[in-house]
Amino acid sequence: MCSLEKRGNLFILILTGQNGEHRLNPNLFSSIISALSRAKAESTRGSALVTVSHGKFFCNGFDLDWVNAAGSDEETQQRFNLLLDYLKQLVLAFISLPMPTIAAVNGHAAAGGVVLALCHDYVLMRRHRSVLYMIDLDLGIKIPEPFMALFRAKIS
């Protein structure tokens, strides 16, 4: 889950949860997108949003336990595709905010967590405790074009 705090013109999006890995599933996606909608509605001139997380991870990507808990291969693929659709919605929600956004990456961000970090305007990381890791590349998984466009825009 997540929470949104407002301190003056500063919105703080806090990724919370029991395991501290902040794995992206429909509940977390909905919670973040709802919080961003609220921040957008309440924003004023000079607003900014900072995303932080509790625990030692920023975000460990898709909740593959949730994906693999489907009853069949077809349902597993449908769940994975649903998470991809949610991730696209999340990126759009961030880039449409009328304020600067900052990801304060306090721990590892993997796969979908990298996308979450990079859809912010700025990414700040702890030098010795943070890693952005795209396991998809090591596994030879084709990254969908919308996310490759985001990577090219941020990394070049």
DALINSUL-V539411 format. One record per backbone hydrogen bond with DSSP energy under -0.5 kcal/mol. CO is the residue of the C=O (numbers start at 1). NH is the residue of the N-H. E is the energy in kcal/mol with one decimal. If there is no record, write none. Layout:
co = (CO,CO)
nh = (NH,NH)
e = (E,E)
This chain:
co = (1,3,5,5,7,9,9,10,11,11,12,12,13,13,14,14,15,20,21,23,24,25,26,27,28,29,30,31,32,33,34,35,36,37,38,39,40,44,47,48,49,50,50,51,52,56,59,61,62,63,64,65,66,67,72,73,74,75,76,77,78,79,80,81,82,83,84,85,86,87,88,89,90,91,92,94,100,101,101,102,102,103,103,104,105,108,108,109,110,111,111,112,113,114,115,117,122,124,126,131,131,133,133,134,134,135,136,136,137,144,144,145,146,147,148,149,150,151,152)
nh = (16,14,7,12,10,11,48,7,13,50,5,14,15,52,3,16,54,57,60,25,63,29,30,31,32,33,34,35,36,37,38,39,40,41,42,43,43,47,100,11,102,13,52,104,15,108,110,24,64,67,68,69,69,70,76,77,78,79,80,81,82,83,84,85,86,87,88,89,90,91,92,93,94,95,96,97,49,121,122,51,104,105,124,106,126,58,59,133,113,114,115,116,117,118,119,120,103,105,130,109,133,111,135,137,138,139,140,141,140,147,148,149,150,151,152,153,154,155,156)
e = (-2.6,-3.0,-0.5,-3.1,-2.1,-0.5,-1.9,-3.3,-0.6,-2.7,-2.6,-0.6,-0.6,-2.8,-2.0,-0.6,-2.5,-1.0,-2.3,-0.6,-2.6,-2.9,-2.5,-2.2,-2.7,-2.9,-2.3,-2.1,-2.6,-2.0,-2.1,-2.5,-2.5,-2.2,-2.1,-0.8,-0.6,-2.1,-0.7,-3.0,-2.4,-2.7,-0.5,-3.0,-2.7,-0.8,-2.1,-3.3,-1.6,-1.9,-3.0,-0.8,-0.5,-1.3,-2.4,-2.3,-2.1,-2.4,-2.2,-2.7,-2.2,-2.1,-2.0,-2.3,-2.5,-2.5,-2.0,-2.2,-2.5,-2.4,-2.3,-2.4,-2.3,-2.8,-1.3,-1.5,-2.3,-0.5,-1.8,-3.0,-0.7,-1.1,-3.0,-0.9,-1.6,-2.4,-1.5,-2.8,-3.2,-1.2,-1.5,-2.4,-2.2,-2.9,-1.5,-1.4,-2.8,-2.9,-1.0,-3.0,-0.6,-2.7,-1.0,-1.4,-0.8,-2.1,-0.6,-2.6,-0.8,-1.1,-1.8,-2.8,-1.4,-2.5,-2.9,-2.2,-2.1,-2.9,-1.7)
